[in-house]
Amino acid sequence: MIGSGTVVDAEELWPELPWRDWAATISTLHMWVQIVGKVRMALAPPLNHWWHVPLYVSSRGLTTSAIPYGHRDFQVDFDFLDHRLDVSETDGSSFTLPLVPMSVARFYREFHGCPGKHRD
């Protein structure tokens, strides 16, 4: 138990991550996050030191927080527990894109074409 004065080995708390085995996944995810981040950067009002750009760590992955768009806001959440991208709007509409193996080009098309566009 942590906090009871017991010393815990760091390896017990943080398992080794197979970085080299996940290289392709890491690279793809990085590009997917950049696509979402570019949308946030383009639509969010500028703030000092680029504070309008980052994605934030959430309890399930990453989130943009609210992004203004016309007369409403939307938010994009990478849910790494359920392997999906959730886009929700303040008008109650939403869109979910499963985070499954796909090319960066397909992710771009599906993210920018949501909702209601043709899926391949």
C-alpha positions as CSV (number, residue, x, y, z in Angstrom):
1,M,0.0,0.0,0.0
2,I,1.4,3.3,-1.0
3,G,1.4,6.0,1.7
4,S,1.7,3.6,4.6
5,G,5.5,4.0,4.7
6,T,6.1,0.9,2.6
7,V,8.7,1.3,-0.1
8,V,7.3,0.2,-3.5
9,D,9.6,-0.7,-6.3
10,A,9.1,1.6,-9.3
11,E,8.7,-1.4,-11.6
12,E,5.6,-2.5,-9.6
13,L,4.0,0.9,-10.2
14,W,5.1,1.4,-13.8
15,P,5.4,-1.7,-16.0
16,E,7.9,-1.6,-18.8
17,L,6.3,-0.3,-22.0
18,P,7.3,-2.2,-25.2
19,W,8.3,1.0,-27.0
20,R,9.9,-0.6,-30.0
21,D,7.0,-3.1,-30.5
22,W,4.6,-0.2,-30.5
23,A,6.5,2.2,-32.7
24,A,4.0,2.1,-35.6
25,T,1.1,2.6,-33.3
26,I,2.7,5.4,-31.5
27,S,3.6,7.2,-34.8
28,T,0.0,6.8,-36.1
29,L,-1.6,8.0,-32.9
30,H,0.8,11.0,-32.9
31,M,-0.5,12.0,-36.3
32,W,-4.1,11.4,-35.4
33,V,-3.7,13.7,-32.3
34,Q,-2.0,16.3,-34.6
35,I,-5.1,16.2,-36.9
36,V,-7.4,16.9,-34.0
37,G,-5.0,19.5,-32.6
38,K,-4.9,21.4,-35.9
39,V,-8.7,21.7,-35.8
40,R,-8.5,23.1,-32.3
41,M,-5.7,25.5,-33.2
42,A,-7.7,26.8,-36.2
43,L,-11.0,27.3,-34.4
44,A,-10.2,28.2,-30.8
45,P,-9.6,31.9,-30.1
46,P,-5.9,32.6,-29.7
47,L,-4.5,33.0,-26.2
48,N,-1.0,33.9,-24.9
49,H,1.7,31.3,-25.3
50,W,-0.5,29.1,-27.5
51,W,-2.7,28.1,-24.5
52,H,-5.6,27.6,-26.9
53,V,-3.9,24.7,-28.7
54,P,-3.1,21.8,-26.4
55,L,-5.1,18.7,-25.7
56,Y,-5.5,17.9,-22.1
57,V,-5.2,14.6,-20.2
58,S,-8.6,13.3,-19.2
59,S,-9.6,10.3,-17.1
60,R,-10.0,8.2,-20.3
61,G,-7.3,9.7,-22.6
62,L,-7.1,13.1,-24.2
63,T,-9.6,15.9,-24.7
64,T,-9.7,19.2,-26.5
65,S,-12.2,20.8,-24.1
66,A,-14.8,23.0,-25.7
67,I,-14.0,24.5,-29.1
68,P,-16.2,27.3,-30.4
69,Y,-17.8,26.7,-33.8
70,G,-20.5,29.1,-35.0
71,H,-23.2,29.4,-32.4
72,R,-22.2,26.2,-30.5
73,D,-19.2,24.4,-29.1
74,F,-17.9,20.9,-29.7
75,Q,-15.4,18.8,-27.9
76,V,-13.2,15.9,-29.2
77,D,-12.2,13.2,-26.8
78,F,-9.7,10.4,-27.4
79,D,-11.1,7.5,-25.2
80,F,-8.1,5.1,-24.9
81,L,-10.1,2.8,-22.6
82,D,-12.9,2.1,-25.1
83,H,-10.7,2.7,-28.2
84,R,-12.8,5.4,-29.7
85,L,-12.9,9.1,-30.7
86,D,-15.9,10.9,-29.4
87,V,-17.1,14.3,-30.8
88,S,-19.9,15.9,-28.9
89,E,-21.6,19.2,-29.5
90,T,-23.5,21.5,-27.2
91,D,-26.6,21.0,-29.3
92,G,-26.7,17.4,-28.1
93,S,-25.4,15.8,-31.3
94,S,-22.4,13.5,-31.2
95,F,-20.2,11.3,-33.4
96,T,-18.1,8.3,-32.5
97,L,-15.2,7.0,-34.6
98,P,-13.7,3.6,-33.5
99,L,-10.0,3.8,-32.9
100,V,-9.1,0.7,-34.9
101,P,-6.2,0.1,-37.3
102,M,-6.5,2.5,-40.1
103,S,-4.3,4.8,-42.1
104,V,-3.8,8.4,-41.2
105,A,-5.5,9.4,-44.4
106,R,-8.6,7.4,-43.6
107,F,-8.7,8.8,-40.0
108,Y,-8.5,12.3,-41.6
109,R,-11.3,11.6,-44.0
110,E,-13.5,10.0,-41.3
111,F,-12.8,12.7,-38.7
112,H,-13.4,15.6,-41.2
113,G,-16.3,13.9,-42.8
114,C,-18.3,13.2,-39.6
115,P,-21.1,12.7,-39.2
116,G,-23.1,11.2,-42.0
117,K,-20.4,10.9,-44.7
118,H,-19.6,7.7,-46.5
119,R,-17.2,5.3,-44.6
120,D,-14.9,3.0,-46.4
